[in-house]
């Protein structure tokens, strides 16, 4: 997603993802989710992002991203 996302929208997404995971019966499931950003100026020029046909705002890549480009922004706890 480009730009900022409201806290309410992030909480809603976390809650939905958590409920989906619980529904699949995952064991030892943590309700804590982490939000990360990617510093585009820290990735190689040959890394290409592609739109995900299954998710309106989704992206995927076919090559690795340097760990230095990934920054943890926040943690969110799912609410039942």
Secondary structure, 3 states (H helix, E strand, C coil): CCCCCCHHHHHHHHHHHHHHHHHCCCCCCCCEEEEEEECHHHCCCCCCEEECCCCCCCEEECCCCCHHHEEEEEEEECCC
